Amino acid sequence: SFATLGISLLFPEINYNHEMTGLLERLATILSPEEIEKAKLSLQALPISYLWIVLFQGLFAGITINALFAFGEELGWRGFLLRQFRQMSFIKASLTIGFIWGIWHAPMILMGHNYPQHPEIGVLMMIVFCILITPFHLYITIKAKSVIAAAILHGTLNATAAISIIGISGGNDLNSGVTGLPGFIVMCVFIIILFFYDRFIGKDKILTSQISNFI
């Protein structure tokens, strides 16, 4: 989320803003002007930056309540489907599971979740997001030999995603945030890092192997 925040600032429409304008702009799609003003006053009254509150609460929630809620979903994606596609290569399984996972989100996206400003394009964006994030979920599931690890990753990502928009103003749901273009850029960079780590440092060579070698 912090890396995504930095990448977002490279986009011409987006600027740094310590008053959490980005978060309030997103809330404006679901709250009334009076509620937004009340939220702004509450945030300004906090003794420390809201960013740090989100970080610490997110890390705690990621390994507790959020992980618990994410577990059911991960049991399907990284539990059942991973075993169904165990004859595939890691890359092919990631693409397939990521695509199915993205399609599964389509009804929620069309109702305004994650991309309230662009719900139709948001369906495609969410599919891309899920495809890009899936390699990390599969990798950690295989390494830990448990979907619990993926549930913790999933829960932590959900809990800390707001960090990527708290310190910015401007932009929209397509060119800011974890589920926007900056998030895609960051994930592509980390996929490359993961590939080189797995290829030259890791012992199992998971990314270039068939899933059945590990489960």
C-alpha positions as CSV (number, residue, x, y, z in Angstrom):
1,S,0.0,0.0,0.0
2,F,2.9,2.4,0.8
3,A,4.5,1.6,-2.6
4,T,1.2,2.2,-4.3
5,L,0.8,5.5,-2.6
6,G,4.2,6.6,-4.0
7,I,3.4,5.4,-7.5
8,S,0.1,7.2,-7.4
9,L,2.0,10.5,-7.0
10,L,3.6,10.0,-10.4
11,F,0.2,10.5,-12.1
12,P,-0.4,14.1,-13.2
13,E,-3.8,14.5,-11.6
14,I,-2.7,13.3,-8.2
15,N,-1.0,15.3,-5.4
16,Y,0.2,14.6,-1.9
17,N,-2.3,15.8,0.7
18,H,-1.8,15.1,4.4
19,E,-5.4,16.0,5.2
20,M,-6.6,12.6,3.9
21,T,-8.5,14.1,1.0
22,G,-8.2,10.9,-1.0
23,L,-10.0,8.9,1.6
24,L,-12.7,11.5,2.0
25,E,-13.2,11.7,-1.8
26,R,-13.9,7.9,-1.8
27,L,-16.3,8.2,1.1
28,A,-18.1,11.0,-0.7
29,T,-19.6,8.3,-3.0
30,I,-21.4,6.7,-0.1
31,L,-21.9,9.4,2.5
32,S,-23.8,12.6,2.6
33,P,-22.0,16.0,2.7
34,E,-22.9,16.4,6.4
35,E,-21.5,12.9,7.2
36,I,-18.3,13.7,5.2
37,E,-17.8,17.0,7.2
38,K,-18.3,15.1,10.4
39,A,-15.8,12.4,9.4
40,K,-13.3,15.2,8.4
41,L,-13.6,16.8,11.8
42,S,-13.2,13.4,13.5
43,L,-10.0,12.7,11.5
44,Q,-8.5,16.1,12.3
45,A,-9.1,15.5,16.0
46,L,-7.1,12.3,16.1
47,P,-3.9,12.6,18.2
48,I,-1.8,10.8,15.6
49,S,-2.0,10.5,11.8
50,Y,-4.8,8.4,10.6
51,L,-2.4,6.6,8.3
52,W,-0.6,5.0,11.3
53,I,-3.9,4.0,12.9
54,V,-4.9,2.3,9.7
55,L,-1.5,0.6,9.5
56,F,-1.5,-0.8,13.1
57,Q,-5.2,-1.7,13.1
58,G,-4.8,-3.3,9.7
59,L,-1.9,-5.5,10.7
60,F,-3.8,-6.7,13.7
61,A,-7.0,-7.2,11.8
62,G,-5.1,-9.0,9.1
63,I,-4.1,-11.8,11.3
64,T,-7.4,-12.0,13.3
65,I,-10.9,-11.0,12.2
66,N,-10.1,-10.2,8.6
67,A,-8.2,-13.5,8.2
68,L,-11.2,-15.3,9.6
69,F,-13.5,-13.7,7.1
70,A,-11.1,-14.3,4.2
71,F,-10.5,-17.9,5.2
72,G,-13.8,-19.1,3.6
73,E,-12.9,-17.4,0.3
74,E,-9.3,-18.7,0.4
75,L,-10.5,-22.2,1.1
76,G,-12.2,-22.0,-2.3
77,W,-9.6,-20.2,-4.3
78,R,-6.3,-21.5,-2.8
79,G,-7.7,-24.7,-1.3
80,F,-10.3,-26.3,-3.6
81,L,-9.3,-24.7,-7.0
82,L,-5.6,-25.1,-6.4
83,R,-6.0,-28.8,-6.0
84,Q,-8.4,-29.0,-9.0
85,F,-5.7,-27.3,-11.1
86,R,-2.8,-29.2,-9.6
87,Q,-1.8,-30.6,-13.0
88,M,-1.2,-27.0,-14.3
89,S,2.0,-25.1,-14.1
90,F,2.2,-22.4,-11.5
91,I,1.8,-19.6,-14.0
92,K,-1.2,-21.2,-15.8
93,A,-2.9,-22.0,-12.4
94,S,-2.3,-18.4,-11.3
95,L,-3.9,-17.0,-14.5
96,T,-6.9,-19.4,-14.3
97,I,-7.7,-19.0,-10.6
98,G,-7.1,-15.2,-10.8
99,F,-9.5,-14.9,-13.8
100,I,-12.2,-16.9,-12.0
101,W,-11.7,-14.9,-8.8
102,G,-12.0,-11.7,-10.7
103,I,-15.2,-12.8,-12.5
104,W,-16.6,-13.8,-9.1
105,H,-16.3,-10.2,-8.0
106,A,-18.3,-8.8,-11.0
107,P,-21.7,-8.5,-9.4
108,M,-20.2,-6.5,-6.4
109,I,-18.2,-4.3,-8.8
110,L,-21.3,-3.5,-10.9
111,M,-23.0,-2.4,-7.6
112,G,-20.2,0.1,-7.0
113,H,-17.7,-1.8,-4.9
114,N,-14.1,-0.7,-5.3
115,Y,-14.9,1.2,-8.5
116,P,-17.9,3.4,-7.8
117,Q,-17.0,5.9,-10.5
118,H,-16.4,3.3,-13.2
119,P,-18.4,0.1,-12.4
120,E,-18.4,-1.3,-15.9
121,I,-14.6,-0.8,-16.5
122,G,-14.2,-1.8,-12.9
123,V,-15.2,-5.4,-13.7
124,L,-12.2,-5.6,-16.1
125,M,-9.9,-3.8,-13.7
126,M,-10.9,-6.3,-10.9
127,I,-10.1,-9.2,-13.1
128,V,-6.7,-7.8,-13.8
129,F,-6.2,-7.1,-10.1
130,C,-7.1,-10.6,-9.1
131,I,-4.8,-12.1,-11.8
132,L,-1.9,-10.0,-10.6
133,I,-2.4,-10.7,-6.9
134,T,-3.0,-14.4,-7.2
135,P,0.7,-15.5,-7.7
136,F,1.4,-14.2,-4.2
137,H,-1.5,-16.1,-2.7
138,L,-0.6,-19.3,-4.5
139,Y,3.1,-19.0,-3.6
140,I,2.5,-18.4,0.1
141,T,0.0,-21.2,0.2
142,I,2.4,-23.6,-1.3
143,K,5.3,-22.5,0.9
144,A,3.2,-22.6,4.1
145,K,1.3,-25.7,3.0
146,S,-1.8,-24.1,4.3
147,V,-4.6,-21.7,3.1
148,I,-4.3,-20.0,6.4
149,A,-1.3,-18.1,5.2
150,A,-3.3,-16.9,2.1
151,A,-6.2,-15.9,4.4
152,I,-3.8,-13.7,6.5
153,L,-2.4,-12.1,3.4
154,H,-5.9,-11.5,2.0
155,G,-7.1,-10.1,5.3
156,T,-4.1,-7.8,5.7
157,L,-4.4,-6.5,2.2
158,N,-8.0,-5.6,2.7
159,A,-7.3,-4.0,6.1
160,T,-4.4,-1.8,4.9
161,A,-5.6,-0.9,1.3
162,A,-6.8,2.5,2.5
163,I,-3.2,3.5,3.1
164,S,-2.8,3.8,-0.7
165,I,-5.3,6.7,-1.0
166,I,-5.1,8.4,2.5
167,G,-2.2,10.7,1.6
168,I,-3.4,11.9,-1.9
169,S,-5.9,14.1,-3.5
170,G,-7.3,14.0,-7.0
171,G,-7.4,11.1,-9.4
172,N,-10.1,8.5,-9.5
173,D,-10.7,4.9,-8.8
174,L,-8.9,3.8,-11.9
175,N,-5.6,5.7,-11.5
176,S,-5.2,5.6,-7.7
177,G,-5.1,3.0,-5.0
178,V,-4.2,-0.7,-4.7
179,T,-7.0,-1.7,-7.1
180,G,-6.1,1.0,-9.6
181,L,-3.2,1.4,-12.1
182,P,-0.6,2.3,-9.4
183,G,-1.4,-0.9,-7.6
184,F,-1.0,-2.9,-10.9
185,I,2.4,-1.4,-11.4
186,V,3.5,-2.2,-7.9
187,M,2.3,-5.8,-8.2
188,C,4.1,-6.3,-11.6
189,V,7.3,-5.1,-10.0
190,F,6.9,-7.5,-7.1
191,I,6.0,-10.4,-9.4
192,I,9.4,-9.8,-11.2
193,I,11.1,-9.7,-7.8
194,L,9.4,-12.9,-6.7
195,F,10.4,-14.6,-10.0
196,F,14.1,-13.8,-9.6
197,Y,14.0,-14.8,-5.9
198,D,12.3,-18.1,-6.8
199,R,14.6,-18.7,-9.7
200,F,18.0,-17.8,-8.2
201,I,17.6,-18.0,-4.4
202,G,14.6,-20.2,-3.5
203,K,15.1,-24.0,-3.4
204,D,11.7,-25.2,-4.7
205,K,11.5,-23.2,-8.0
206,I,7.8,-23.0,-7.5
207,L,7.1,-20.4,-10.2
208,T,8.5,-22.6,-13.0
209,S,7.1,-25.9,-11.8
210,Q,3.9,-27.8,-11.9
211,I,1.5,-27.4,-8.9
212,S,1.4,-31.2,-8.4
213,N,5.1,-31.2,-7.4
214,F,4.0,-29.5,-4.1
215,I,0.5,-30.6,-3.3
